[in-house]
């Protein structure tokens, strides 16, 4: 019986190796390539360990770490839905829910149910733990875009207003002090960008 | 003052982005490329969450997860020392210790000291938590080698006896039930390999 339990656990651990091949939109900070969802999950877990003092309310850091370690596992089946895309939110939620059931269903029942519950808690973003986890999941790519001088914002022609509306509410809700820093970064980033554009030589054909 | 603390935390979180560019010897399970140390750390944290029932003694799973999230961060400065290399153990330990002091030294003092203590506990491998973490750090690449039909063993011409001596003691000590499974896998792997070699056509020039 023990062997069967271990077999299921190892099947799951082999299956989730595939998260290392899911490529996100965000680059690494050295811009050498795009980030994958497994290393992104590792980085977010480190963010949670270090930045828990900025959570909106009292959080259980270990639960936040666990949530962030498994929050993207569904992407093995459905891929990464970029923040700056036109995909339908309800379609995405349905596909991800099916993926969670399949993937966590590979585990022994009790562990699978625990992981599924934790994943659903993250998705619903209602508890303090989930609100903070969601905030970090928005904060990290924003930081990457600022420190790579544009990143996915430049690629997708995203405006300051769009950054504020797409990242602001989630970060503000889960980690207001971090959002205060973001506001400064984002404002400065777009001011500098405007200066660069206005300083460009005029199009000689125009 | 708060800003200074956050600045240090964010400098550290930016610095450790580089762990995503440290390439290990082990391949991904689909053999598409080598694994990097950041995604390896994520995977090990998942191993710890799922396999804690096989630890040699009572462990605090959250501490084991934390240890595994940060155990390889020193590789940002010193790179990965492969298990099947001739590098000097004491030289490696000294270089890694310097790296840990520099990297965790980027953090606010209290957090830096906590991380450094956790990293040293992992390295010393004396507590139950550290013995289990070390066992998982050996178990995962062994699993990868078995399920990729050789992996780094084939590349480095490693024998069954060398696998037993290089992986066995650490896994046996921290997770004896997992070592029992490894023994079966490894024995079967090398039997099959011997069959493949003996079934090869003879060298016509011989």
Contacts between the chains, C-beta under 8 A, distances in Angstrom:
chain1	res1	chain2	res2	distance
A	2	B	177	7.6
A	6	B	51	8.0
A	6	B	54	7.5
A	6	B	177	7.7
A	6	B	181	6.8
A	9	B	50	5.0
A	9	B	51	6.2
A	10	B	143	7.2
A	12	B	50	7.0
A	13	B	43	7.4
A	13	B	46	6.5
A	13	B	47	6.1
A	13	B	50	6.5
A	13	B	143	7.8
A	14	B	29	6.0
A	14	B	143	7.5
A	14	B	147	6.4
A	16	B	43	7.4
A	16	B	46	6.5
A	17	B	28	6.0
A	17	B	29	4.3
A	17	B	30	7.5
A	17	B	43	7.0
A	18	B	29	7.8
A	18	B	30	7.3
A	19	B	39	7.9
A	19	B	42	7.9
A	20	B	28	5.6
A	20	B	35	7.0
A	20	B	39	4.7
A	20	B	43	7.8
A	21	B	28	6.9
A	21	B	30	6.9
A	21	B	32	6.6
A	28	B	17	6.0
A	28	B	20	5.6
A	28	B	21	6.9
A	29	B	14	6.0
A	29	B	17	4.3
A	29	B	18	7.8
A	30	B	17	7.5
A	30	B	18	7.3
A	30	B	21	6.8
A	32	B	21	6.6
A	35	B	20	6.9
A	36	B	39	6.6
A	38	B	38	7.8
A	38	B	39	4.0
A	38	B	42	4.9
A	38	B	43	6.9
A	39	B	19	7.9
A	39	B	20	4.7
A	39	B	36	6.6
A	39	B	38	4.0
A	39	B	39	4.5
A	39	B	42	6.5
A	41	B	42	5.1
A	42	B	19	7.9
A	42	B	38	4.9
A	42	B	39	6.5
A	42	B	41	5.1
A	42	B	42	3.7
A	42	B	45	7.3
A	42	B	69	6.6
A	43	B	13	7.4
A	43	B	16	7.4
A	43	B	17	7.0
A	43	B	20	7.8
A	43	B	38	6.9
A	45	B	42	7.3
A	45	B	45	6.6
A	45	B	65	7.9
A	45	B	69	5.5
A	46	B	13	6.5
A	46	B	16	6.5
A	46	B	69	6.1
A	46	B	70	7.4
A	47	B	13	6.1
A	49	B	66	6.5
A	49	B	69	7.0
A	50	B	9	5.0
A	50	B	12	7.0
A	50	B	13	6.5
A	50	B	107	7.4
A	50	B	111	6.4
A	51	B	6	8.0
A	51	B	9	6.2
A	54	B	6	7.5
A	62	B	62	4.1
A	62	B	65	7.5
A	65	B	45	7.9
A	65	B	62	7.5
A	65	B	65	6.4
A	65	B	66	7.7
A	65	B	69	7.7
A	66	B	49	6.5
A	66	B	65	7.7
A	69	B	42	6.7
A	69	B	45	5.5
A	69	B	46	6.1
A	69	B	49	7.0
A	69	B	65	7.8
A	70	B	46	7.4
A	107	B	50	7.3
A	111	B	50	6.4
A	143	B	10	7.2
A	143	B	13	7.8
A	143	B	14	7.5
A	147	B	14	6.4
A	177	B	2	7.7
A	177	B	6	7.6
A	181	B	6	6.9
